[in-house]
Amino acid sequence: MFYQPNQGHGLPHDPFKAIVAPRPIGWISTRNGAGEINLAPYSFFNAFSTHPFLVWFSSEGPKDSAVFAEQTGEFVVNLVGKDLAEAANRSSVDAPRGASEFAYAGLTAAPSRLVSPPRVGEASAALECRVTDIMRPKGLDGTEAGVVVVTGEVVGVHIDDTKLTNGLFDVTKAGNVGRLGYRDYSAVTETFSMTRPKWQDG
């Protein structure tokens, strides 16, 4: 089949998010200027640079994570492993501002080293970030899409040592969770390796 998104797809549910999948989940913790803390998962999230290390998350609308990050210039990305999938989902609750998603989801708000927002103490890894850009993308017609894209440079990395195997971060031990389409998720249970080819090797 072929369809144009602005003309409908004719399927029971929109397949877009199922096609662009799995997507890593950015479990974002932030703190605003008044000291209020927010924790929420974002499936529009990824890393896109190594020099420097840059990550971004996209908030559909000015939700607390984006608002707080813009206010203070800091956020933390916490890794969602399979053992924390239910807790991450609980933290997506539409809690009023000022309510603690950490407490609601039964999580530990552990202190960060270089930024103000706490990290999820139970997470296998966490990235402390400082905001470098805030973008409000537009569609082809020039109208703002209603999303806020927050980019940050990773300034500190926490790793649970039990998730290392021979000095490598073991994604199968961590059980990294990815967002699929609809209400579906996946967790890493196995991996395979490939070596990038070199032209001169034929």
ChimeraX attribute file (.defattr): number of C-alpha atoms within 10 A of each C-alpha:
attribute: neighborCount
match mode: 1-to-1
recipient: residues
	/A:1	3
	/A:2	5
	/A:3	9
	/A:4	7
	/A:5	9
	/A:6	6
	/A:7	7
	/A:8	9
	/A:9	15
	/A:10	8
	/A:11	7
	/A:12	6
	/A:13	10
	/A:14	14
	/A:15	12
	/A:16	13
	/A:17	15
	/A:18	16
	/A:19	10
	/A:20	11
	/A:21	15
	/A:22	18
	/A:23	20
	/A:24	20
	/A:25	24
	/A:26	26
	/A:27	26
	/A:28	26
	/A:29	28
	/A:30	29
	/A:31	25
	/A:32	21
	/A:33	10
	/A:34	8
	/A:35	12
	/A:36	14
	/A:37	23
	/A:38	25
	/A:39	28
	/A:40	24
	/A:41	24
	/A:42	21
	/A:43	19
	/A:44	17
	/A:45	22
	/A:46	17
	/A:47	16
	/A:48	12
	/A:49	10
	/A:50	10
	/A:51	7
	/A:52	11
	/A:53	13
	/A:54	19
	/A:55	23
	/A:56	21
	/A:57	24
	/A:58	23
	/A:59	21
	/A:60	14
	/A:61	14
	/A:62	14
	/A:63	14
	/A:64	21
	/A:65	26
	/A:66	23
	/A:67	18
	/A:68	24
	/A:69	26
	/A:70	19
	/A:71	14
	/A:72	17
	/A:73	23
	/A:74	23
	/A:75	32
	/A:76	30
	/A:77	30
	/A:78	27
	/A:79	28
	/A:80	29
	/A:81	24
	/A:82	21
	/A:83	16
	/A:84	20
	/A:85	19
	/A:86	12
	/A:87	17
	/A:88	25
	/A:89	14
	/A:90	17
	/A:91	23
	/A:92	15
	/A:93	14
	/A:94	10
	/A:95	12
	/A:96	9
	/A:97	11
	/A:98	13
	/A:99	13
	/A:100	18
	/A:101	25
	/A:102	22
	/A:103	11
	/A:104	13
	/A:105	18
	/A:106	12
	/A:107	19
	/A:108	14
	/A:109	19
	/A:110	12
	/A:111	13
	/A:112	19
	/A:113	14
	/A:114	13
	/A:115	20
	/A:116	20
	/A:117	29
	/A:118	24
	/A:119	31
	/A:120	25
	/A:121	17
	/A:122	18
	/A:123	21
	/A:124	26
	/A:125	21
	/A:126	25
	/A:127	23
	/A:128	25
	/A:129	26
	/A:130	23
	/A:131	20
	/A:132	15
	/A:133	13
	/A:134	17
	/A:135	11
	/A:136	14
	/A:137	13
	/A:138	12
	/A:139	9
	/A:140	7
	/A:141	7
	/A:142	8
	/A:143	9
	/A:144	12
	/A:145	14
	/A:146	14
	/A:147	17
	/A:148	21
	/A:149	20
	/A:150	25
	/A:151	25
	/A:152	26
	/A:153	23
	/A:154	21
	/A:155	16
	/A:156	15
	/A:157	15
	/A:158	16
	/A:159	14
	/A:160	14
	/A:161	12
	/A:162	11
	/A:163	17
	/A:164	15
	/A:165	11
	/A:166	6
	/A:167	8
	/A:168	9
	/A:169	17
	/A:170	17
	/A:171	19
	/A:172	15
	/A:173	17
	/A:174	24
	/A:175	22
	/A:176	22
	/A:177	23
	/A:178	21
	/A:179	21
	/A:180	19
	/A:181	17
	/A:182	12
	/A:183	7
	/A:184	10
	/A:185	15
	/A:186	17
	/A:187	19
	/A:188	16
	/A:189	13
	/A:190	9
	/A:191	8
	/A:192	4
	/A:193	5
	/A:194	5
	/A:195	5
	/A:196	6
	/A:197	8
	/A:198	7
	/A:199	6
	/A:200	5
	/A:201	5
	/A:202	5
